[in-house]
Amino acid sequence: MQDRLTLKKTFSTSDLALATAISIWLPLKEVDRSQDLHRAFFIFDRTEKLNDIVDKYWKKELLVEPRQYFDQLKALKGRLYSHE
């Protein structure tokens, strides 16, 4: 039986570190501020690759080149703050 979460077409997180890690491999679909003006949610299309990235992230098994992560973090912050 499929997990209820895997039936959703998108994945959202307000965790900037996790969103940064995901966005290294998968495109960010949108930044959603509609639920809370003080919190943004990063939305990604749900795929097997996304599920694998999130799983490895939480298990501390995800390997990322540090400079690439930092550059991606700056890009996400730019996108996050450009909507203020």
The 8 nearest C-alpha neighbors of each residue, nearest first, counted from 0:
[[1, 2, 3, 5, 6, 4, 7, 47],
 [2, 0, 3, 5, 6, 4, 7, 47],
 [1, 3, 4, 5, 0, 6, 7, 50],
 [4, 2, 6, 5, 1, 7, 0, 8],
 [5, 3, 6, 2, 7, 1, 10, 8],
 [4, 6, 7, 2, 3, 1, 8, 45],
 [5, 7, 4, 3, 8, 2, 1, 9],
 [8, 6, 5, 9, 4, 45, 10, 3],
 [7, 9, 45, 44, 6, 10, 5, 46],
 [10, 8, 44, 45, 43, 7, 42, 11],
 [9, 11, 43, 45, 42, 44, 12, 8],
 [12, 10, 42, 41, 40, 43, 9, 13],
 [13, 11, 40, 41, 14, 18, 42, 10],
 [12, 14, 40, 39, 41, 15, 38, 11],
 [15, 13, 12, 17, 16, 18, 40, 41],
 [16, 14, 18, 17, 19, 13, 12, 72],
 [17, 15, 19, 18, 14, 20, 72, 21],
 [18, 16, 20, 19, 14, 15, 21, 56],
 [19, 17, 15, 21, 20, 16, 22, 14],
 [20, 18, 16, 22, 17, 72, 21, 15],
 [19, 21, 17, 18, 22, 23, 16, 68],
 [22, 20, 18, 23, 19, 24, 25, 17],
 [23, 21, 25, 19, 24, 20, 26, 27],
 [22, 24, 21, 20, 25, 19, 71, 68],
 [23, 25, 22, 21, 26, 20, 49, 52],
 [26, 24, 22, 21, 23, 27, 49, 43],
 [27, 25, 22, 28, 24, 43, 23, 21],
 [26, 28, 43, 29, 22, 42, 25, 41],
 [27, 29, 43, 42, 26, 44, 30, 41],
 [30, 28, 42, 27, 41, 31, 43, 40],
 [29, 31, 41, 40, 42, 39, 32, 79],
 [30, 32, 40, 39, 33, 29, 41, 42],
 [33, 31, 39, 34, 35, 36, 38, 40],
 [32, 34, 31, 35, 36, 39, 40, 38],
 [35, 33, 32, 36, 31, 38, 39, 40],
 [36, 34, 38, 37, 33, 32, 39, 31],
 [35, 37, 38, 32, 33, 34, 39, 31],
 [38, 36, 35, 39, 32, 34, 33, 40],
 [39, 37, 35, 36, 32, 40, 13, 34],
 [38, 40, 32, 31, 13, 30, 41, 37],
 [39, 41, 13, 31, 12, 30, 11, 42],
 [40, 42, 30, 12, 11, 13, 29, 31],
 [41, 43, 11, 29, 28, 10, 30, 40],
 [44, 42, 28, 10, 27, 9, 45, 11],
 [43, 45, 9, 10, 8, 46, 28, 42],
 [46, 44, 9, 8, 10, 49, 43, 47],
 [47, 45, 49, 48, 44, 50, 8, 9],
 [46, 48, 50, 49, 51, 45, 52, 5],
 [47, 49, 51, 46, 50, 52, 45, 25],
 [50, 48, 52, 46, 51, 47, 45, 53],
 [49, 51, 47, 53, 48, 52, 54, 46],
 [50, 52, 48, 54, 49, 53, 55, 47],
 [53, 51, 49, 55, 54, 50, 56, 48],
 [54, 52, 56, 50, 55, 51, 49, 57],
 [53, 55, 51, 56, 57, 52, 50, 58],
 [56, 54, 60, 61, 58, 52, 53, 57],
 [57, 55, 53, 61, 59, 54, 58, 52],
 [56, 58, 59, 54, 55, 53, 60, 61],
 [57, 59, 55, 60, 56, 54, 61, 53],
 [60, 58, 56, 57, 61, 55, 62, 54],
 [59, 61, 55, 58, 56, 62, 57, 54],
 [62, 60, 55, 56, 59, 63, 52, 58],
 [63, 61, 60, 64, 59, 56, 55, 65],
 [62, 64, 65, 61, 68, 67, 20, 23],
 [63, 65, 67, 66, 68, 62, 69, 23],
 [66, 64, 68, 67, 63, 69, 70, 62],
 [67, 65, 69, 68, 64, 70, 71, 63],
 [66, 68, 70, 64, 65, 69, 71, 63],
 [69, 67, 65, 71, 66, 70, 72, 64],
 [68, 70, 72, 66, 71, 67, 65, 73],
 [71, 69, 67, 73, 72, 68, 66, 74],
 [70, 72, 74, 68, 73, 69, 19, 67],
 [71, 73, 69, 75, 74, 70, 19, 68],
 [74, 72, 76, 70, 71, 75, 77, 69],
 [73, 75, 71, 77, 72, 76, 78, 70],
 [76, 74, 78, 72, 77, 73, 79, 71],
 [75, 77, 79, 73, 78, 74, 80, 72],
 [78, 76, 74, 75, 80, 79, 81, 73],
 [77, 79, 75, 81, 76, 80, 74, 82],
 [78, 80, 76, 77, 81, 75, 82, 30],
 [81, 79, 82, 77, 83, 78, 76, 75],
 [80, 82, 78, 83, 79, 77, 76, 75],
 [83, 81, 80, 79, 78, 30, 77, 32],
 [82, 80, 81, 79, 78, 36, 32, 77]]
